[in-house]
Amino acid sequence: DKAVKPTSVMGATKRVAELLVRSLAATGNGRSPHIACVRFGNVVGSRGSVVPIFLRQIAAGGPVTITHEEMTRYFMTIPEAVQLVMQASTLPSNGTIYTLDLGDPLRITHLAHRLIEMSGLRPDKDIKIQFVGVRPGEKLHEQLWYEDCHVTPTSFPRVLAVEGQAVPSIHEELNELEQAAFARQDELVLQLLREMPIDFRVE
């Protein structure tokens, strides 16, 4: 999940972290740290990435399991992810959010077909593709920024600065959230996340 319109705790905590970083940058009284956020696409080959999962399923003879036929995702490689962090760290920043221009999102079904073909096999003949249904909190499509954000290029090719949204104060809510998390009060954690100004929507 991503920080934009999160539908799971993972995405919600990403958005909370962004607001915390941006709030720290905004309250530095002229002594604010050089601080920024980066937003990733799905990093190919990282832990939990769909690509190794698909390759294991293909090696086992299938089926390749996909949650929904129309699902799309933005992808980036591990070198791209590392480079984004390193480049963002050199840019002038006062809580700026940076991301890569990842082009058009990729249909997961198309990715599965290509991996099967690259393995010398035929989709739906040698290796079956099975649609298993969208899981709780899983999105069909991702957003890398909100519609009202101002997205501009930087001095690095493909690195974009995402700005324009107001930064609400979340310090009181964050203290409550921290206490609930340490006390392992899961339902209260979910309730507090829903009440925070992070656009958390449980689907």
ROPA-573124 format. One line per 8 residues: number of its first residue (from 1); for each residue x, y, z of N, C-alpha, C. Coordinates in pm, whole numbers. Layout:
N
NUM	X/Y/Z/X/Y/Z/X/Y/Z  ...
! end
This chain:
203
1	84/-119/0/0/0/0/88/124/0  31/234/-47/105/359/-58/48/464/38  121/576/53/80/682/144/-39/761/91  -68/752/-38/-178/826/-99/-306/743/-91  -408/798/-24/-536/729/-4/-513/585/46  -447/569/159/-414/435/208/-539/355/242  -530/225/217/-641/134/249/-597/23/346  -477/35/399/-427/-63/496/-343/11/599
9	-312/-57/708/-228/2/812/-91/36/757  -40/-46/666/91/-20/607/92/117/538  -7/141/451/-14/269/381/-42/384/476  -128/360/576/-163/465/672/-41/511/750  44/416/792/162/454/869/264/525/780  267/493/652/354/568/559/310/714/553  177/736/545/127/873/539/152/948/670  134/881/783/163/942/913/310/983/919
17	400/897/872/543/928/874/573/1049/787  508/1058/669/528/1174/583/486/1302/653  370/1300/716/321/1420/784/412/1457/900  464/1358/970/556/1386/1081/684/1453/1030  739/1399/923/862/1456/866/837/1599/818  726/1620/748/695/1753/695/666/1852/808  603/1803/915/575/1888/1030/704/1930/1099  799/1838/1114/929/1871/1174/1001/1976/1091
25	992/1963/959/1058/2059/872/995/2198/882  863/2201/904/791/2329/906/804/2403/1038  848/2335/1145/853/2398/1277/996/2415/1328  1090/2429/1234/1230/2436/1274/1276/2573/1319  1189/2678/1305/1224/2815/1347/1359/2860/1289  1376/2832/1160/1500/2872/1093/1615/2776/1113  1596/2675/1197/1701/2577/1221/1654/2438/1183  1562/2431/1086/1504/2302/1049/1609/2213/983
33	1600/2085/1006/1697/1992/946/1672/1981/795  1775/1938/725/1762/1906/583/1691/1772/577  1563/1774/546/1481/1653/565/1383/1638/449  1366/1516/403/1280/1490/287/1217/1352/299  1116/1329/217/1053/1197/206/1071/1148/63  1074/1018/46/1070/960/-88/957/859/-95  889/858/-209/784/760/-234/832/663/-340  826/535/-307/869/431/-400/750/377/-479
41	784/320/-595/692/226/-658/717/90/-594  666/-15/-654/693/-150/-604/833/-189/-652  920/-223/-557/1059/-249/-589/1076/-395/-631  1110/-414/-758/1123/-549/-815/1238/-623/-748  1209/-743/-698/1313/-824/-636/1327/-803/-487  1257/-705/-430/1264/-684/-286/1179/-789/-215  1194/-796/-84/1118/-894/-6/968/-868/-25  894/-972/-60/751/-959/-81/713/-918/-222
49	813/-893/-308/784/-854/-446/711/-966/-518  622/-928/-608/542/-1026/-680/626/-1106/-779  737/-1048/-829/815/-1116/-932/875/-1248/-882  946/-1251/-768/997/-1381/-719/885/-1480/-689  771/-1430/-644/657/-1519/-616/610/-1584/-745  592/-1503/-850/550/-1558/-979/652/-1658/-1032  781/-1627/-1020/885/-1717/-1071/883/-1850/-997  860/-1846/-866/849/-1972/-790/728/-2052/-836
57	616/-1984/-860/495/-2052/-905/516/-2114/-1043  585/-2042/-1131/614/-2094/-1265/704/-2216/-1256  809/-2208/-1172/902/-2320/-1156/832/-2444/-1101  727/-2422/-1021/652/-2533/-963/545/-2588/-1058  534/-2527/-1177/434/-2574/-1273/302/-2503/-1268  295/-2395/-1187/173/-2316/-1178/75/-2370/-1076  -39/-2304/-1060/-79/-2185/-1136/-11/-2058/-1083  -8/-1956/-1168/31/-1823/-1124/-95/-1755/-1072
65	-92/-1710/-948/-212/-1653/-886/-207/-1500/-886  -314/-1441/-936/-329/-1295/-943/-462/-1260/-878  -464/-1153/-801/-587/-1121/-729/-698/-1071/-821  -663/-990/-922/-768/-934/-1009/-710/-908/-1148  -788/-935/-1250/-742/-924/-1389/-699/-782/-1426  -763/-680/-1366/-736/-541/-1404/-635/-472/-1312  -578/-545/-1217/-488/-482/-1121/-363/-428/-1189  -323/-305/-1149/-201/-244/-1203/-111/-199/-1088
73	17/-188/-1117/114/-140/-1020/225/-62/-1092  285/32/-1016/406/100/-1061/526/22/-1011  625/2/-1098/743/-76/-1060/870/6/-1076  967/-23/-989/1101/34/-1000/1200/-73/-958  1322/-62/-1007/1426/-160/-971/1495/-119/-841  1570/-212/-783/1646/-180/-662/1747/-67/-689  1824/-71/-800/1913/43/-826/1839/176/-840  1720/176/-900/1643/299/-910/1602/349/-772
81	1562/257/-684/1520/295/-549/1637/356/-472  1753/293/-481/1872/344/-411/1911/481/-465  1908/493/-598/1947/620/-660/1852/731/-621  1721/701/-612/1623/801/-573/1655/856/-433  1685/767/-339/1718/812/-203/1844/898/-203  1945/854/-275/2072/928/-277/2055/1065/-344  1981/1069/-454/1962/1196/-524/1875/1290/-440  1768/1237/-379/1680/1321/-297/1757/1382/-181
89	1856/1310/-129/1933/1360/-14/2020/1479/-51  2045/1500/-179/2130/1613/-222/2048/1734/-266  1917/1719/-280/1833/1829/-328/1794/1922/-213  1778/2052/-240/1729/2143/-136/1591/2096/-89  1575/2081/40/1450/2023/87/1413/2075/224  1285/2107/237/1229/2145/366/1103/2062/388  1121/1932/391/1009/1842/404/946/1802/272  1018/1823/163/967/1791/30/950/1641/15
97	850/1601/-63/830/1461/-99/881/1441/-241  965/1341/-260/1020/1311/-393/974/1172/-437  959/1157/-568/928/1027/-625/988/1021/-764  990/901/-823/1038/884/-959/923/895/-1058  953/947/-1175/858/939/-1286/861/795/-1336  760/719/-1300/757/576/-1330/674/543/-1454  633/649/-1526/557/624/-1648/419/567/-1618  369/487/-1709/237/427/-1692/246/303/-1603
105	143/277/-1524/145/156/-1441/136/31/-1530  185/-79/-1478/189/-206/-1551/79/-298/-1501  8/-358/-1594/-93/-457/-1555/-22/-582/-1504  -66/-629/-1388/-4/-748/-1328/-24/-870/-1418  -137/-877/-1486/-162/-988/-1578/-58/-988/-1689  -26/-870/-1742/76/-860/-1848/212/-904/-1795  245/-863/-1672/371/-904/-1611/379/-1056/-1599  271/-1118/-1554/269/-1264/-1540/288/-1332/-1676
113	222/-1282/-1779/238/-1338/-1914/383/-1330/-1959  447/-1214/-1938/585/-1196/-1983/680/-1289/-1908  660/-1306/-1778/748/-1393/-1701/732/-1539/-1744  610/-1579/-1773/587/-1716/-1822/656/-1736/-1956  640/-1638/-2046/702/-1648/-2179/854/-1647/-2170  908/-1564/-2080/1055/-1558/-2063/1109/-1689/-2005  1022/-1768/-1944/1061/-1899/-1892/1048/-2008/-1998  1014/-1967/-2122/1001/-2062/-2233/870/-2139/-2231
121	769/-2084/-2166/640/-2153/-2153/528/-2066/-2209  410/-2125/-2221/295/-2055/-2278/190/-2027/-2170  151/-1898/-2155/47/-1864/-2058/-84/-1935/-2090  -150/-1983/-1987/-282/-2047/-1996/-279/-2181/-2070  -161/-2223/-2115/-148/-2356/-2176/-52/-2440/-2092  75/-2396/-2090/171/-2467/-2004/155/-2426/-1858  129/-2298/-1836/113/-2246/-1700/-22/-2174/-1692  -106/-2219/-1603/-237/-2156/-1585/-222/-2027/-1502
129	-309/-1931/-1535/-321/-1810/-1454/-454/-1814/-1382  -450/-1800/-1251/-570/-1812/-1168/-596/-1681/-1095  -718/-1630/-1106/-756/-1506/-1036/-825/-1545/-905  -769/-1495/-794/-811/-1543/-662/-889/-1440/-581  -909/-1319/-635/-988/-1218/-564/-901/-1120/-486  -948/-996/-482/-875/-889/-414/-879/-912/-264  -766/-898/-198/-756/-918/-54/-798/-791/21  -836/-803/149/-875/-684/225/-764/-579/227
137	-799/-454/198/-703/-345/199/-620/-334/74  -643/-420/-25/-563/-419/-148/-632/-334/-254  -555/-248/-319/-609/-160/-422/-597/-223/-561  -691/-189/-649/-674/-228/-788/-568/-141/-855  -568/-11/-823/-475/82/-886/-413/172/-780  -290/213/-802/-217/296/-707/-208/440/-755  -194/531/-659/-164/671/-687/-33/706/-619  50/784/-689/176/827/-630/167/966/-571
145	59/1041/-604/34/1171/-543/-113/1204/-555  -159/1299/-471/-297/1345/-475/-319/1437/-594  -444/1444/-638/-477/1521/-758/-444/1669/-743  -454/1724/-622/-431/1868/-603/-286/1903/-573  -196/1808/-583/-55/1836/-559/9/1901/-681  115/1975/-654/193/2040/-759/318/1955/-780  329/1893/-897/439/1800/-926/533/1866/-1027  660/1881/-989/756/1950/-1074/883/1868/-1091
153	952/1886/-1203/1081/1817/-1221/1188/1877/-1130  1293/1802/-1108/1407/1851/-1030/1530/1852/-1122  1645/1876/-1065/1768/1877/-1144/1810/1738/-1187  1746/1635/-1132/1777/1497/-1171/1670/1445/-1266  1709/1384/-1377/1611/1325/-1468/1523/1222/-1396  1393/1231/-1417/1294/1137/-1365/1263/1155/-1217  1337/1238/-1144/1304/1263/-1003/1209/1383/-997  1094/1364/-935/990/1465/-928/971/1511/-784
161	942/1639/-766/907/1694/-634/756/1707/-626  698/1656/-519/553/1657/-499/522/1752/-384  458/1866/-416/430/1967/-314/289/2020/-334  243/2100/-237/117/2171/-257/12/2145/-151  21/2035/-77/-80/2006/24/-40/2067/158  -140/2118/230/-117/2169/364/-74/2055/456  -1/2089/561/47/1988/656/-31/2003/786  -130/1917/812/-206/1927/937/-121/1882/1055
169	-151/1938/1171/-81/1897/1293/-135/1762/1340  -45/1670/1369/-89/1536/1413/-22/1495/1543  42/1590/1613/123/1552/1730/38/1491/1841  -78/1549/1872/-163/1491/1977/-211/1353/1937  -258/1340/1812/-306/1211/1764/-193/1108/1764  -72/1154/1730/41/1063/1724/76/1009/1863  65/1093/1965/90/1045/2101/-10/938/2142  -138/963/2110/-241/862/2139/-215/734/2063
177	-176/747/1936/-150/630/1852/-34/549/1908  70/618/1952/187/550/2008/151/472/2135  72/535/2221/32/467/2344/-53/344/2315  -145/358/2219/-232/244/2184/-150/131/2122  -51/166/2041/33/64/1977/116/-11/2081  177/63/2176/257/-2/2280/171/-92/2368  44/-53/2387/-48/-133/2468/-111/-247/2388  -75/-256/2259/-128/-360/2169/-281/-357/2161
185	-335/-237/2160/-480/-219/2146/-513/-200/1997  -521/-312/1926/-531/-309/1780/-654/-231/1730  -768/-254/1792/-889/-186/1745/-879/-35/1767  -819/4/1879/-801/148/1905/-703/209/1804  -598/134/1770/-503/182/1669/-575/209/1538  -659/115/1494/-734/132/1369/-828/252/1378  -895/267/1493/-986/379/1511/-911/512/1503  -797/520/1570/-719/645/1569/-666/676/1429
193	-623/574/1356/-576/597/1219/-689/649/1131  -810/594/1151/-925/641/1073/-958/787/1104  -934/829/1228/-968/965/1270/-861/1067/1232  -743/1022/1199/-634/1115/1164/-655/1170/1023  -602/1290/994/-623/1352/863/-529/1295/757  -544/1163/731/-455/1095/638/-532/1027/525  -665/1048/522/-747/992/414/-744/839/414  -739/780/534/-733/634/548/-871/575/521
201	-878/491/420/-1005/429/379/-987/277/377  -1060/211/464/-1054/66/466/-1153/14/364  -1103/-61/263/-1191/-114/158/-1227/-258/187
! end
